[in-house]
Amino acid sequence: MAEEDVNLRLAQRNDDTFVEAERQGLMLAAKVRTLALCVVLIWVAVDTQSRGLSFLYDISQIAIFAILGLVQFYCARHGWLGRTAKYVFVAVDCALLALVTSSQSPFAELDMPPAILMNGSQFSYFYLFLMQAAFSFRPSLVLWCGFCIVVARTGMLAWFLHLPGTFTNLDLAERSVENFLQARSDPNFIYLGFWAQEIIVCLLVTAGLAAVVRRSRRLVESRITTERSRASLARYFSPNVVDRLSTSEGELGGAREQDVAVMFVDVVGFTTMCENDTPSEVVTFLREYHDRLGKAVFENGGTLDKYLGDGLMATFGTPEPGSDDAENALNCAFDMLNSLKKWNEEREANGHLPVHIGIGVHYGPVISGDIGNQRRLEYSVIGDTVNVASRLETLTRKLNTSLAVSDDLVKSINQNGKVKQALVSNLKFAGMQDLRGKSEQIGVWICEASSANQKHLSGN
């Protein structure tokens, strides 16, 4: 049931997205319709033989459709065009065009036989409505438009057939070529084959456009899902891995063992520093703090595993390990300290207390993979390497330093073949250290804290 609720919410979000996309599409369709009518108006002005009131009558017919297009545009723009109204507008357009093309101008000098109106080229104007319907993301609207065109054209045929003097090829006494050619010369003759061809072509075009619109809708749905996945992944993973992860259908794979660098970061004295702040001030502080540290993680190819209140856990080498994982982790640690130094200058200038952090980094084997259930799946790492990195972060208080890294991480950098002497030279070996929960000591390297920082290196 819970999974069904999640799917329903996602479906609703997609529907809301398409409602807006359809609204924008209908507005664009109304503009294109107006442009098309302007072209038709120019053609009528050039091609028509009408003069005076008869000419104005022809122009007014086009103006009516232009006004209907403007009404649709403003209804769509202000969100007044409900689902039913869209279908009503299509039906009105088709019915009105059928009426206009079935009647003669009361100001015309010549009385045209009805059959000539049926056999005229005005049917092609119906395709303008199909074009307009295709701008929407609803195949049903395209199918409805095609249906309305068929009904309108068939209604025109039925109207003309009931008029006196009109006859069709079915009324011929003998269906020979001679009789057919003779009937074709009669202005009251309607060849049903032309009507059938119009209906068949209209149905085929409608079906094709509906299929195109449906395919476009699916492509947009896929794009929406992908972009949402990318946006969600971008909060946790560096940009260089988001592209690959966004194609994995939300799953990053089963559990596996691999060597990664694990980092823990925590604010020193956070409780004391924020004891007089309001909750909103604390949240604002954490957001800016997390933004700076998270940026450093992503810029160094790391993965933000999770936020831990005033701290965070990050990994380097997930989901795929690389040769520079240990180096990237150490680079990230220094970037964090440099970013924090600039931030503290701004904070002190504004009368705020400086922020000091402790960073612990270790390199070693972990078990990585998806953890959780179908409703909430999380990619994480577990193992002794994670515990050691956490203990190193805690050890920064005892060693009066902002950064403590394991000897394993330094060795990994030195064995890489791309030794960064300047990077490692910023560290100082602090000897073998005891870690809580570990029976054996490990070698620890530290970044010596400034005198200003040492005053704040006390426990939370």
N, C-alpha and C positions, 0 to 999 in steps of 0.2 A: 504493500500500500504506500509506504514511504517513497519507494522508487517511482511509483505511478504519479505521486504528487510532484516530484521533481520534474518528471517528464512533462506533466501538464503545465508547470510554470515555465519551462523552456519553450513549450509550444506557444504559450501565451505571449512570451517575449518576441518570438518570431512573428506571430500575428500582428503584434503592435508595430514591429519594424516594417512589415509589409503594408500596413495601413498608411503609414507615413510615406513609404515609397510609392504606393498607389496614388496618394494624394498629389505628390509631386509629379508623377507621371501623367495624371489627368490634367493638371495645370499646363504641362508642356504640350499635351495633346490638343488642348483648346487653343493654344497659341499656334500650333502647326495647322490646325483646322482653319483658323482665321487667315493665315498666310495662304493656304490652299484656295480659300474662297476668294481672296484678292486676285489670285491668278485666274480663277474661273471668271471673275468679274471682268478682267481685262479681255479675256477670250470672248466673252459674250458681247462686249462692246465692239470688238473687231468683227466678229462673225455674224452677228444678228442682222437681219434685214428690217427689224422693227424700227419704228420712228415714233416720236412724240409720246403719248400716253402708253402705248404698247411697249415702248422701250423702257419707260419708267416702271411698268408692271413687271417686266422681266428682271430689272435690277432689284426691285423690292423683294422678289422671291429670294434672291441671294442674300439680301440684307436680313431677312428673317432668320436664316440659318446662322448668319454671323452673330446676330443678337442671342440666339440660343447658345452659341459657343461661348459668348461672353458671360452669360448666366452660369453656365457650367464652370467656367474658370473661377468666378468669384465664389461660387458655392464650394468648390474644392479648396480654394485659398483660405476660406474662413471655417473650413471643417463642417460645412452644412450638407455636404454631399454624402448622405448615408448610403448603405449598400443597396437598398431598394431604389433610391433616387437614380442611381447610375443606370439601372436597367430600364427605368421609366424614361430617362432621357434618350437612350438608344432606341426604344420603341417609338417615341415621339418623332425622332429624327427620321426614321425609316418610313413611318406612316405619312409624315408631312411631305417627304420627297415623293412618295408614291402619289399623293394627292396632287402635288404641283405638276408632276410629269404626266398626269392623266387628264389634266384640264387645259383648256386653251385660254389665252388672254381674251377678256371681254372687249378689248380694244383692237384686236387683230383685224386687219382688213380682209383676210382670207379665212374661210372656215375649213380647217384641216380635218380630214377624215380621222376618226378615232384610231383606226388601225395604224396609221402613220406614227401616232404618238407612242403606240406600243412597240413598234419596230424601230423607234429612234435610238439614238446613242446615249440617252439620258441615264440608262441603267448603270453605266460605268461610274456615275457619281456615288452610287451606293458604296463603292469600295473606299471612299473617303471615311465613311463611318467605321468600316472594318479596320482601317489604319488607325483611327482614333482609339478604338477599343483595344488594339494591340499594345498601346502605350501603357495600359494597366498591367498589373501582375496577376490578373485573374483570368485564367483560361475560360472560365464559365461566362465571363462577360463577352469574350470573343465569340464563343459558341452561341450565346444569346443574340448577338448582333447578326450573325449569319442566319439564324433562325428567323429573325425579324425581317431580314432582307428577302428571304424566300417567301415568307407569308405576304409581305408587301407586294412583291412582284407577281405572285400568284393571284393576289387580290386584284391587281391591275388587269391581269388577263381575264379573270372572271367578270370584271366590270365591262370590259370592252366586248366580250363575247355575248353579253346579254343585249347589247345595243343593236337596233335593227340594221340590217345590211351587212353586218360583219360575218365573215365565214372563215373557216380554217381548212387545212389540207384534209382533215377528216370528212369534210362536207363535199369533197370532190366526187363526182359520179364515177370517174375512172382515174385511178392514181397512176397516170402516165406522165412522161416527161413533158409532152406537149401541153396537157391540161395544167400541169404545175407551172410551166412558164407563162401560160396564159393567165393563171390565177395571180401570179406574182406581179403582173402588170396592173392588177386591180388594187386601188388604194385601200379597199376595205378588207383585203385578205391578210390573215395572220398565220404565219407559218409556225406551228407549234414546236418544230424542231429547234428553232432559235431560242424559244423560251426554255426548252429542256436543256439546251447547251448552257444557257445562262445559269440555270439552277445548279447543274452539275458542277460547273466551274466555280460557282460561288461556294458550294459545299466543300469542294476540294481545297479552295483557298482558305476557307474558314477553319477546316480541320488542320491544315498546315500551320496557319498562324497560331491556333490554339496550342499545337504541339510545341512551336517555338517559344511561346509565352510560358508554357509549363516547364520547358527545359530551362529557360532563363530564370524562372522562379526557383527551380532546384539549384541552379548555379549560385544564385544570390543566397539561398538558405545555406548552402555549403560554405560560401564566403563568410556569412555572418557567424556560423559555427566556428570556422577556422580563426576568424579575427577575435572572437571571444576567447577561444582557447589560447591564442597568442597573447592576448591582454592578460589572461589569468596566469599564464606561464611566465610572462615578463615580470611579474611581481616576485618570482622566486628564482628564475634562472637568468643567466647572462644572455644578452642578445644573440651571441654566436651559437647558442644551442637551442634557442626558441624555435628557429625555422625547422630544425629536425624533429623536435618534440611535438610540434603542432600537427605533424602528419602521423603521429603514433596512436591516434584515437584516444588520447588521454591516459594511456598506460605506458609506463616506462620500462616494463619488463619484470621478470621474476627475480628473486633474491640471488645474488652472486657475490663472490669475494673479490675484492680489488684493493689496490693500494691508493690511498687518497690522503690529502692534507686536510685536517680538521681544525677549525678555528672557533674559539669562544671569546666573546667580548662582553664586558660588563662595566657599568658606571661605578666608579669608586665613590662611596659615601652618598649614594643616590637618596636614601631615605632621609638623611640629615639635610641634604641640599634642597629637597622639595617639601620639607615638613610644613613650611608656611605658605606654600602655593595652593591655589584653588585647583580643583580637579581639571578645569578647562586649561589652566596654565600648564599643568603636568602633561596633559595630552598634547598640547602644542609643542612643548619641549621635546617629548618623545618622538613626535612626527618629524621634526627637523633633525633630531639626532639620528633616527633610523634612516632618514633620507640620505644623509651624508655618508653613513657607514655602508648602507646598501649600495650606493653608487660606487664606492670603492670596491666592493665585492664584484659587482657586475663588470666594471672596467678591467678587472684582472681575471676575467673568465671563470669566476666562482659561481657557486650555487648557494642561494640563501635558503638554508634548511628550515629555519624558523626564527621568529622573534621570541625572546624570553624576557618579557617585561622591559627592563632597562638594558637588556643585553640581546645578543643574537648568536646563532650558531651558523657557520658557513662551511662549505666543503669545496675543495678544489680537486678536480679529477672525476667529477660525477656529471652526468651519468657515464661518460666515457673518459677513461684516464688518459693523460698525456705526459710527455717527457718533462714539461715545465710546471707541473702542478705544485711542487714544493716551492719553487722560485716564485710562482704567482701568488702563493699564500703569503710569503714573506713580503713581497712587494705590496700586497694589499694591506698588510699590517702597517707598513711605513706610510702608505697613502692615508690610512685612517688617522694616524698620529699627526701627519701634516695638515689634513683637513681640520682636525680638531684644534690644532694650534691657531689656524686662521679664524675659526669660529670663536675661540676663546678671546681673541683680540677684539672681535665685534661685541661679544657679550660684556667684557670688562669695560669697553667704551660706553656701553649702555647701562652700566651699573649692576650687571648681573655677575654671579659667581662663575668662575671658570669651571669647565667640565673636565674630569680626568677619568681615564678608563684603564682597565687591565685587559691585556690580550694574551691568550694562550694558544699556541699552535703546535700541533704534533703531526707526524707523518707515519702512516703504517697501514696495515690491512684492516678492512671493515667489511661488513655485510651490507650491501646496498640493494634497494628494490622498493616496490610498491607495498605500502602498509595501510591497512584499513579495510573497509568494505565497499560495496558498490555505491553507497550513498556518499561516502567521503573517503577518497583514496589519496594517500599522501606518500610522496617519495622521500625516503630518509635513509640514514645509515646508522648502524649499531655496531658495537664491539668495543674492545678494550682501548682502541685508539681514540674513540670518542671520550671515554672516561679520562684518559691521560690528558687530553687537550683541555678538558674542563678543570682538572686539578692544576694544570699549569696556569690557567687564568687565575685561580685562587692563590697560587703561589706568588703572583706578582706583588701582593700586599706584603708578604714576608720579606721579599727580596728588594723592596722599594724600587720597583721598576714598572714601566708601562707595558713592557712586552717580555714574555718568556716563551722561548721555543725549545723544542727538544733537540738533542744531539742527532737523532734520526733524521730530522728535517734538514739540518745543516749538512749532514753527510749526503743526503739525496741530492742537494744542490751541487755539492762539490763533485759528485760522481756523474753528473749530467753531461759533462763535456763542454758545457757553456758556463763556466765558472764566472760568477759575478762577484769579483773581488770587492768592489765598492759596496755591494749589498751586504756581503757577509762581514765586511770590516766594521759595519755599524754595530755588530754584536760583540759581546764579551762573554767568555766562558765563565759561568758561575759555579762550576764544579758539579759533583754528584749530589743530587737532592732527593730527599724522602718525599714521596707523595702519598697522601691518605688513600688507603686501600691497596697500595702496591707493596709487595714484600721486598722488592729490589729497588735500589736507587737508580735514577736515570740522569744522564748528563743534560744540563740545562744551560742555554745561552740567553743572555738578557740584553736589553737596550737600556743603557744607563739613563735614569731619569734626571731631569733638570732639578735644580735646587727648589724651584717653585713647585714642581710636581711632587717632590718628596714630602712636602708638608701635608699633602692631601692623601697620601697612600696609606690609608687605614681602612679597616673593614667597614662594610655597609652598616 
